[in-house]
Amino acid sequence: MYMKSLYLALSGETDGEAATEAAFSLTKEFNAHLVGSDTVAETGPFLDQTGVGMMAAYYDELYQTAEKVQSHKRGRASELFETVREGQGVSLKAKPDNYGPTCYWHAHDGDPGVVARLGRLADVIVIACPGERSSYGDLRTLEQAVFDARRPVLMVPAGAQLNPSAPALIAWNGSAEAARTLINAVPLLAKSNRITLLQVGDLESGTTSITEAEAYLRLHGIGTTMKTVDSGKASITDLLSEEASAIGAGYVVMGAYTHNPWRELVLGGVTQHMIKHTQLPTLLAH
């Protein structure tokens, strides 16, 4: 059970140091190849919101200012990647092989599809957790990773440290998203020294039971402790936080649930709460 292909997507806006450290930690843990890139889009045209027209000189000034901002984000992302790479002692190599750990920084000029293109063949995409004060760029990076690349996404909050051997909490609701995340998390879960499979309340009809999830992991040599709690008046997010604290969880595994089957970041309340408030690395998949 391995993770051999990793992708680190940095917006250049949120503090991405913890995410970058986590990406390189996984690269070394699994002797893998890591590709990093910024997710900064090309500077687009400015719309005249007043309807009275803008002078060409003013338009050029706005464009040049925006270009400087975008360039600063790109530089911040690439410099962070290189700083952590040197500190972790990982070799630069454009083409991966089986003699890792290796990494490569993919430079581009505002490719709007870079996250999907580089992320689709990644075993996991690592991003900085957007947090409560998330910017458009941070949320766009998350959205593209979850919905366009359709690969598992590891969100790492600022200041968090990823320890694969730490206890893990799996949030289980029997959905396709939960099952997909669980399957993709197997290489990481195999490193954990303690795993709790948590179900809150009763499952909806037609979903996969917690015992079936436990059996799946057991077949892969991964032991878990199953726990079902009554939601009562407490919110699911509060119960998840309480259980994570109780077991000393180092990371959380859960599905990225949506309210909109057609697309976009219309995520369910539990997922939204984790995006804004989690203090633990969280693995999501849709």
N, C-alpha and C positions, 0 to 999 in steps of 0.2 A: 504494500500500500504506500504509494508515493505521491508527492507533488513535485513534478519536474519542470513545469512551465509556469512562471509567475509573471504578473504584470502589475506595475505600480503606476497609478494615474494620479498626478499631482496638479491641482488647480492653480497653485501659486498664490492662493488667497488665504485659505485656512492654514494654521500651524500644522505642517505636515511632517514634522520631525519624528513623532511617535510612529506614524504610518510607515515612514521610510525605514526606521529602525526595525519595525516588525517585518517588513518585506525582506530585508537583508537577513534577519534572523531565520525566517523560514527558508530562504535560499540556502543558507548554510546547514540548517537542520536536515533538509532533504537533498542536499548536494545538487541543487537545481540551477536553472538558468532564469535570471530575472531581466525583464525588459522594462525600462522606465520611460515615461514621457510626460510632458506637460499636457494639459487639456485646454489650453488657451486658444480661443477661436480667433480667426482673422477679424480685424477691425472692420465692422460693417458700415454701411452708409448711414448718415444722420438724417432723421426726418424732421422737417420743419413743423413743430407742434403749433406754432402761432398762426400759420397760414398766410403770413405776410411776406414770406421769402427771406432768405438769408444771403448776405453778401458773400461772394466767393472767398474773400480773404478770411472771413469769420468761419466759414465752413472748413477751410484748410487748417485753421488754427485748432478747431475742435478735433479734427481728424489726427493731426500731429500729436496733440495731447493724449488722445486715446491710444495711439500707437506707442507712445512712451510708457503708458500704464501697462499695456499688454506685454511690451518688451521686458518691463521690470518683473512681471509675473513669470515669464518664461525663464528669465535669468535666475530668479529666486528658486524655482523648481529644480533647474539643472544643477545649480550650485549645492543645493541641499543633497541631491542624489550623490554628487561627487564627494562631498564631505563625509557622508555616512559610509560610502563605498570604501574610502581610504581608511576610515576608522575600523571598519569590519574586515578589511584586508581581502576583499573579493576582487578577482581579476576581471578586467574588461575583455569581452570577447563578443564580436558581433554575431557569429554563428554558434549556436549551442552544440554541445557534445555531451558525452557521458562522463566527462572528467571535471565536473563542476566542483565547487560553486563558481558560477560566472555571471556576468551581467553586461548590459548594454544600454546606453541612453539613446533613444530614438528622437532625433531633432526633426522638427517640422515647422511649416509656416502657416499655422492656423487651420490645419486639416480638421474640418468639423466632424469627421467620422473616425478620428484616431482611436477613441476608446473602444468602439465596436470592432474596428479592424484588428487592433492589437490584442483585444481582450477575448475574442471568440475562441481562441485556441489556448487560453490560459487555464490552468487548473484552478487558479483563484486570482481575483483582481483585488488588489489592496488599495484602499483610499483613506484619506483622512475623514473622520466622522464629521459631517457638516456642523453639528451642534446647534444650540438654540439660536445663535445669531448667524445662521448660515447665509451665504451669499448666493446669488444666482449661479455663479460658476461652480460652487460646491455642489448644489442640488442637481445641476445639469450633469456633472460628472457622475454622480450617483445614479441618476436616471438612465444615462447611457450605458453604464456598467450593468445595471439590473435588466433593463428592457431591450437594449440594442445588442449588447454582447451576450446577454442571457447566460452569464456564468456566475458562479458563487462570488460574492463580494464580501471582503473582510473590511469592516469599518473600524478604524482605530482612533479613539478620542485623543485629544491632546493630553500629554502627560501619562498615558497608559503604557504599560509594557506587556507584550505578548510572551507568555510562557507556555509552550505547547504541552508541557508535562503537568501543568496546574489543573485543578479540578475544573470540569466543564459542566455547564447547565444547558440542557436541550429543552426548548419550549415546544411542547407537542400539542397539536390540535387535530391531528389526523388528516390534514389537507394535503393536496398535491404539492403545495409549496413547502410544507414542513418535511414531507418525504424526500423531495428533491434536495433540500438543504442537508438533510441527514445523510443521504447517500454521498453527496459531494464532500461532506465533512469527515468521512471515514478515515482518511489518512491522518488528519489532525487529531481526531478523537482517539486513534490508536496510540497516540503519545501521552494522553492524559492519564493521571494516576487515580482519578475518581470521576465518574460521570453520573449525573442525576438527570433522569428523563421525567420532566414535569408536565402533568396535564392539569389544567384548571377547569373545573366543572365537567359537565357531560359533553361528549362529542356529538356532533350532528350526525344524522342518519347517513349511512353510505360512506363514512370516512374510515380511515385505517386506525385500528385500535392501538393503544399504547403497548399492549403485550406483543403485537405483531412487530412494532418498531423495536422492542427489546430483543425479540427473536432474531431480527435481521442483523442487529449489531453483534449478537452472540455468535451467529454464523461466521462473522468476520473476526472472531476472537476478541471482541470488545465487551466487557462486562459493564452493566449499568444497574443503578438503583432506580426503580420506578416509584413515582410518587404522584398521587392524585389528590388535589385539594379542592374544597368547595369554595367557589368564588365569594359567596355571601355578599356583603356590602362592599368588600374591597375591590379595587380595580385589578385587572390582570397585570398591569404594569407594576403595581405595588407588590403583588404577590411574587412576580418574577424577581424584582429587586430584593425582596426579603429572602427568598430562597438562595439567590446568588450570594448574598451576604452570609447566610447561614452556612453554606458549604465552602466559603472562601473561593468562589469561582474566579478563574483567571480569564474566562471568555464565555460567551453565550452563542448558542446555535439556534436559529429560528428562521421560519419562512418570511419572505417579504410579501405580505398580504395586501391586496388592493381592493378598492371599491369600484374600480372601473376596468372592465374586461378589455376595453379597447386600447388602453395605453396611458401614458403619461404618469406623472408622479402623484396619483390620487391614491395614496397608501392608506391602509387601515390605521385606526387609532393607536394600536399597540406598536406597529412599525414606526409610525410618526414619532411616538414618544421616545422610542429607542434612538432614533436618528437625532433627536434634539437633546436628550438627557442622559443617555447611557455613559457610564464611566468605564465600561469594560469593552475590550475588543468584541465585536459582534459579527458573526458570519451569517449572511443573508443570501437567499436565492428565491427567484420567483418561478 
